[in-house]
Amino acid sequence: MASPLPRVVVDLEKLRHINCGLGRFSLHLGRGLLDDARGRFEPVFLLPQGAERHFPGRSFARIDVRPWRKEYLRRHLRPWVRPFLPPSDVALWHVTNQMSKYLPLDDRVPVLLTIHDLNFLHEDGAERAPDRIRRKLADIESRVRRATAIVTDSAFVARDLAEHVDLRGTPVHVVPLGLSSPPDPSPRRPDFLPAGPFLLSIGNALPHKNFHVLFDMLEELPGPRLVVAGKVATPYGGFLREEVTRRRLADRVILPGEVSDGDRQWLYEHCEAFLFPSRAEGFGFPVLEAMQCGKPVFMSRATSLPEIAGDHGFFFDSYDGPALAATYRAGMEAAARDPNFGDRARAHVATFSWGETARGYARIYDDLLRRRPTAACA
């Protein structure tokens, strides 16, 4: 018997990349919606092959990811089949990221669109690539035109969207992401890290991460090493390696590449402080992960980071080496004077819950379902 509840298709295609940010978002959103949907709507997951293993013991409806369901094909097919489509049993379709290749076949099905960031606007050199920026904004605008409502991860991204994209009155909601419980740390110091105090930064070596300014800071701070953990097989990663050699910092800067979950957690728990000079973040998970361990966190004021950290972090107002070092020294002294510093940071992080993220989305589904038009086709 068909479910009497309205059916909501949720695009979890990114579960094929479970260890990337969009994969983790899809995992936690899917799990949370299975808990929050009861009696309200029936979630229908758009899934790649084998992804059902991430929801053990749970029953749910699914649509399989298939090449013929991709939008680059459907956009050509849609005008021809639209007059013949029967009424659909899908009441809402959630596109969970702005790069998704999947939309309902029938353009009368309401669409909720999640836009995680417009980081391409804030990357170094963006002003020198106007054609590339225009193409990316046009792609976002085409998806916005299809959306009934939009969700962003932060108020910053919502403002960024309103400033750079013609929203045409489409309502925008903010639903912050959650933070998972930390993994168990490795039982011992990673082999790549010699004994002694160290500072930590984490992220793939991409220009907007701005890691190289930390080398300027390090030259002003005798003593601690700097670990920058993340993928380094990139052009910017090559630049970082060259800078380490040129500045003769090989004994103080460690670029271990991607590390295991256990080693990453060990680094968070044992670093003196966490440094995050990124110029573009849609959300900024590493900031919260370090705060989860009660560590002082130093970051840029760019994009969403001040919103995510609140008044529980320290901010770089300049990327000049002496200024960076001065901010670091002042912040470390302030943290040392405050016996409750770590507890307050952990309490702040506890407000970012994946359960609350799923509940926020479920509330938006409820609102859109109450206002949905008569039966559409999908």
C-alpha positions, -999 to 999 in steps of 0.1 A, spaced: 0 0 0 13 34 -9 24 56 20 -2 83 29 26 107 38 41 131 13 72 117 -3 104 138 -2 133 128 -25 167 136 -8 198 135 -30 224 115 -12 245 108 -43 276 122 -26 277 91 -4 299 77 -31 326 99 -16 319 92 21 351 108 34 347 142 18 326 170 33 296 165 11 297 128 17 296 133 55 269 158 52 248 134 32 254 106 57 244 126 87 214 143 70 201 109 58 204 93 93 188 123 110 159 125 85 151 88 91 146 97 128 127 130 122 104 119 93 81 97 113 45 107 108 55 138 88 69 127 54 84 97 37 120 102 28 131 87 -5 169 86 -9 186 90 -42 215 66 -36 246 53 -54 250 15 -55 259 0 -21 252 32 -1 224 15 18 251 0 40 254 34 57 219 30 72 220 -5 87 188 -18 101 167 10 85 141 6 59 134 34 34 124 40 -2 152 47 -27 159 58 -62 191 44 -77 216 68 -92 218 61 -129 233 80 -158 200 85 -175 187 104 -145 213 131 -148 202 166 -157 223 170 -188 201 144 -204 168 153 -187 170 189 -198 167 178 -234 140 152 -227 118 173 -204 100 195 -230 90 164 -249 76 143 -221 61 169 -198 26 168 -214 24 131 -209 37 127 -174 11 113 -149 6 129 -115 36 122 -93 38 107 -58 68 130 -51 59 161 -32 93 177 -28 129 171 -42 159 182 -21 190 190 -41 216 188 -13 245 206 -30 248 232 -58 269 208 -79 243 181 -80 236 165 -114 201 154 -105 168 172 -107 132 158 -111 121 151 -146 90 171 -141 97 208 -136 65 212 -116 79 193 -86 90 218 -59 128 218 -53 147 227 -22 183 237 -30 212 236 -6 241 260 -15 271 253 8 294 281 -4 304 305 -31 341 301 -23 351 306 -59 344 343 -54 369 346 -26 398 326 -39 431 343 -47 431 354 -83 394 354 -87 394 389 -99 418 379 -127 393 353 -140 361 372 -147 349 348 -174 353 318 -151 334 336 -123 306 346 -146 302 310 -158 301 297 -122 276 324 -112 254 316 -142 254 280 -133 243 288 -97 216 312 -110 202 285 -133 198 262 -102 183 291 -82 157 297 -109 146 261 -104 144 263 -66 113 269 -45 135 276 -15 172 277 -7 192 266 24 227 277 33 251 265 60 258 299 74 244 335 74 276 346 56 268 323 26 232 336 26 245 372 24 271 362 -2 243 346 -23 221 377 -20 249 400 -31 261 381 -61 231 361 -74 196 373 -86 174 353 -62 142 365 -77 125 365 -44 134 329 -36 134 325 2 167 316 18 170 297 51 201 291 72 206 257 88 241 253 104 259 220 100 266 196 129 298 182 143 303 145 148 318 129 180 355 128 176 372 95 165 395 77 189 430 92 187 459 71 177 476 55 208 510 72 201 526 102 185 526 99 146 559 87 132 563 118 111 563 142 141 595 146 162 592 152 199 585 188 211 557 213 209 539 220 177 512 241 161 486 226 138 467 235 106 446 211 86 432 212 51 440 202 15 467 224 -1 446 248 -21 454 285 -26 425 298 -6 437 280 25 465 305 27 489 283 46 520 300 34 514 331 56 520 308 86 556 304 75 560 342 80 545 338 115 568 308 123 599 329 116 588 353 143 582 325 169 612 305 180 605 270 192 574 252 180 571 233 148 542 237 124 522 207 111 500 213 80 481 180 75 462 174 43 466 166 6 497 182 -8 498 167 -43 485 200 -58 501 230 -74 498 250 -42 512 221 -23 542 222 -45 545 259 -38 544 252 -1 572 227 -4 593 251 -24 588 278 3 598 254 31 631 248 12 637 284 2 632 296 38 652 268 53 623 257 75 625 220 68 633 213 104 602 233 116 575 227 90 560 193 85 537 185 55 527 149 61 500 148 35 467 132 43 466 115 77 444 89 93 414 99 115 432 86 145 464 106 138 443 137 130 426 135 163 459 129 181 472 161 165 442 181 176 445 168 212 482 175 215 489 207 196 497 239 214 471 258 192 453 254 159 459 279 131 434 285 102 443 315 80 418 304 52 404 331 30 373 312 20 352 288 40 315 279 36 315 266 72 349 257 86 348 223 103 385 222 114 378 253 136 351 234 155 371 202 156 400 220 174 377 238 198 361 204 206 395 196 221 395 228 240 424 243 220 430 280 213 421 286 176 435 314 155 418 322 122 411 348 96 381 370 97 372 358 62 338 345 50 319 323 76 347 318 102 337 346 126 301 334 126 311 298 133 337 306 160 318 334 177 338 349 205 356 317 213 385 321 189 412 346 181 413 365 147 441 375 124 436 411 113 467 411 91 487 384 73 519 402 80 543 379 99 549 401 129 512 409 132 503 372 130 529 364 157 516 392 179 480 379 176 492 344 185 511 356 216 482 377 229 457 349 223 478 323 240 483 346 270 445 352 272 438 315 270 463 308 298 447 334 321 412 319 317 408 286 336 375 280 318 387 287 283 387 251 271 353 243 287 337 273 271 351 263 237 337 228 241 303 241 252 302 263 221 310 234 198 282 213 215 256 237 200 265 223 165 245 191 163 238 169 133 205 160 149 196 197 150 207 201 114 183 173 103 155 188 124 161 222 107 157 206 73 127 186 84 110 219 95 117 234 61 103 203 44 71 207 66 67 243 56 72 237 19 48 206 20 21 227 36 24 252 8 28 228 -20 6 231 -51 -16 203 -63 0 170 -74 30 174 -97 50 149 -117 85 137 -111 
